[in-house]
Amino acid sequence: MEQIRLVATDEHLHLDLGRPCPVLGSCVLGGGLGVARHVLNLRVDANLAGDSLRFPVPETTLREYCSVQGWEGAALGMMTAASMKSIRTARLEEDGLAVLAAVTAGLTNARRAGDPAECRDMPTAAPPPGTINIIVVLGASLPPAALVEAVITITEAKAAVLQDMGVTSRTTGLPATGTGTDAVAVAALGGREAAYCGKHVLAGELTARAVMQALAASLEWYATNGPRWEGPWA
């Protein structure tokens, strides 16, 4: 974990992993299973005008931003309209295994899985910027299946925090499980092998706990400083 460099500004959250590492993410830039050295969470303006206002292609925006910053090597890139002041991190370590979670969060787009979708066709354009973005770095070696399991664990942890805090869907009023445009990224730094990352193993426990701590702290900031709306949670 000592090799990681984390920098947060008003515009972005950037993690330099120190070297190319196995990654898995739902990111606009570099998403899927691959290898990357950098992970970027970029703050952008919300497109409140919808299709009437054209924004640059998200992948191009992220790639050019990395280039301007001088970050060499492959990168995972995600976007958010949430304030960078919502950034919270949590680092846990036990038995030589360390996990770091970094989160930005907003809830104006809160949804429950299975809510009616606004887009009824199969869009080719990227979705709007995510509002709960989660980056997790494990100080271990994870095979691809364990990286997928880590994403499952992260998602369950996120849903548990929203349930505990009583957050509801903006469209149905039912308990929310996330927002409509969340993003997640997981990186494995190497070292101790973690063949699994679910609820029965230490890697999964630390991953979930780190995400829950960081997300809860981020949402506590948001509850006081974020946009307000009428509803059971604010």
Order of alpha helices (4+ residues) and beta strands (2+ residues): beta-beta-beta-alpha-beta-beta-beta-beta-beta-alpha-beta-beta-alpha
